[in-house]
């Protein structure tokens, strides 16, 4: 009823369509920008790993080296997840839930990245507690809003069954 009343406002549909076009243009521009950022980030990761492997040697026991490499990896992963969240197409409540889950995942990945690059010699207890609380809160909210996932059906030998096979 309210929607019908709003649609009868003169010029509402034109204004709504103009905003939809603006939103689509903004998504294209943001997608292009984040794609450039992700590509440049990936290039930096590849160059850094090659330099470390050829120059100083890739020492897997060096915490500082691992922190730097995984920090770069997570930066690229966060950019890719951000791009994915921009590309979620609107279709009602499923759209908003998918976008919310994506934002929560980005928040968790950014916090985990912070843990990875954190210098434990210079961290205080309050900062560690705050980061831990943030991860816990994000995890709880993600768990609450996650979609219902049905586990795969398995036959007696460990192979997967199709839905039609499971009915028989």
C-alpha positions in Angstrom: 0.0 0.0 0.0 2.7 2.4 1.0 4.8 1.5 -2.1 1.8 2.2 -4.4 1.4 5.6 -2.8 5.1 6.4 -3.2 5.0 5.3 -6.9 2.1 7.8 -7.5 4.3 10.8 -6.4 5.1 12.8 -9.6 8.6 12.1 -10.8 9.4 9.4 -8.3 10.0 6.7 -10.9 12.3 9.0 -12.9 14.3 9.9 -9.8 14.5 6.2 -8.7 15.7 5.2 -12.1 18.3 8.0 -12.1 19.5 6.8 -8.7 19.7 3.2 -10.0 21.8 4.4 -12.9 24.1 6.3 -10.5 24.5 3.3 -8.3 25.4 1.1 -11.3 27.9 3.6 -12.5 29.4 3.9 -9.0 29.7 0.1 -8.8 31.5 -0.1 -12.2 34.0 2.7 -11.2 34.6 1.1 -7.8 35.0 -2.3 -9.4 37.6 -1.0 -11.8 39.5 0.9 -9.0 39.6 -2.1 -6.7 40.6 -4.4 -9.6 43.6 -2.1 -10.2 44.4 -2.1 -6.5 44.2 -5.9 -6.3 46.4 -6.3 -9.5 49.0 -3.9 -8.2 48.9 -5.6 -4.8 49.3 -9.0 -6.4 52.2 -7.8 -8.5 53.9 -6.5 -5.3 53.4 -9.9 -3.6 55.0 -11.7 -6.6 57.9 -9.3 -6.8 58.5 -9.5 -3.1 58.4 -13.3 -3.0 60.8 -13.5 -6.0 63.2 -11.0 -4.4 63.2 -12.8 -1.1 63.7 -16.2 -2.8 66.5 -15.0 -5.0 68.2 -12.4 -2.8 68.1 -13.1 0.9 66.7 -16.6 0.6 63.2 -17.5 1.6 63.7 -18.5 5.2 60.4 -20.0 6.4 61.6 -19.8 10.1 61.9 -16.0 10.0 58.8 -14.5 11.8 59.3 -11.1 10.3 59.5 -12.5 6.8 56.4 -14.6 7.2 54.5 -11.6 8.7 55.5 -9.4 5.7 54.5 -12.1 3.1 51.2 -13.1 4.7 50.4 -9.4 5.4 50.7 -8.8 1.6 48.6 -11.9 0.9 45.8 -10.8 3.1 45.9 -7.3 1.6 45.2 -8.8 -1.8 42.6 -11.2 -0.5 40.8 -8.3 1.3 40.8 -6.3 -2.0 39.4 -9.3 -3.9 36.7 -9.9 -1.3 35.8 -6.2 -1.4 35.4 -6.4 -5.2 33.2 -9.5 -4.8 31.0 -7.6 -2.3 30.6 -4.8 -4.8 29.5 -7.2 -7.5 26.6 -8.7 -5.5 23.6 -8.0 -7.6 20.5 -6.6 -5.8 17.5 -8.9 -5.5 15.8 -8.2 -2.2 16.7 -9.6 1.2 19.1 -12.2 -0.3 21.1 -9.2 -1.6 21.3 -7.5 1.7 22.2 -10.7 3.6 25.0 -11.6 1.1 26.4 -8.0 1.3 26.3 -8.2 5.1 28.1 -11.5 5.2 30.7 -10.1 2.8 31.3 -7.1 4.9 31.6 -9.3 8.0 34.1 -11.5 6.2 36.1 -8.4 5.1 36.2 -7.2 8.7 37.3 -10.6 10.0 40.0 -10.8 7.3 41.3 -7.3 8.1 41.4 -8.2 11.8 43.2 -11.5 11.1 45.7 -9.5 8.9 46.3 -7.2 11.8 47.0 -10.2 14.0 49.5 -11.6 11.5 51.4 -8.3 11.0 51.3 -7.5 14.7 54.7 -7.1 16.4 54.2 -9.0 19.6 57.1 -7.1 21.2 55.3 -3.8 20.9 51.7 -4.8 21.6 49.9 -4.1 24.9 47.3 -6.2 26.6 44.4 -3.8 25.8 45.1 -3.8 22.1 45.3 -7.6 22.0 42.0 -7.8 24.0 40.3 -5.4 21.7 41.4 -7.2 18.6 40.4 -10.6 20.1 37.0 -9.1 21.0 36.5 -7.8 17.5 37.2 -11.2 16.0 34.9 -12.9 18.4 32.1 -10.4 17.8 32.5 -10.5 14.0 32.5 -14.3 14.2 29.4 -14.5 16.3 27.5 -12.1 14.1 28.6 -14.0 11.0 27.5 -17.2 12.6 24.1 -15.7 13.3 23.5 -14.3 9.8 25.0 -17.2 7.8 22.8 -18.9 5.3 21.5 -22.4 6.0 24.0 -24.7 4.5 23.0 -28.3 3.9 25.8 -30.8 4.3 26.6 -32.9 1.2 24.9 -36.2 1.1 27.4 -39.1 1.3 26.8 -42.7 0.4 28.2 -45.7 2.3 31.5 -45.7 0.4 32.2 -42.0 1.1 31.1 -40.8 -2.4 28.7 -37.9 -2.8 25.1 -38.5 -3.7 22.9 -36.3 -5.8 19.6 -35.1 -4.3 17.6 -37.5 -6.6 19.8 -40.5 -5.5 19.3 -39.6 -1.8 15.5 -39.9 -2.2 15.7 -43.6 -3.3 
